[in-house]
Amino acid sequence: MRFIDVQVEDTADICRLTIPYVMPYHFGTFTVLCENEVGRAVASAELLPL
């Protein structure tokens, strides 16, 4: 799923996902896959309402 109100910054060594104003439809699991010629890594984080 993609959101038009989410910002993704990609520099030489850092990628950052920013959600300036969190809305209920943003809640859920975000998963990132990092991959290059050496290997790959997967990480997930849960965005929950307070």
ABEGO torsion letter per residue (X at the ends): XBBAABBBBBBAABBBBBBABBBAAABEBBBBBBBBAAEBBBBBBBBBBX
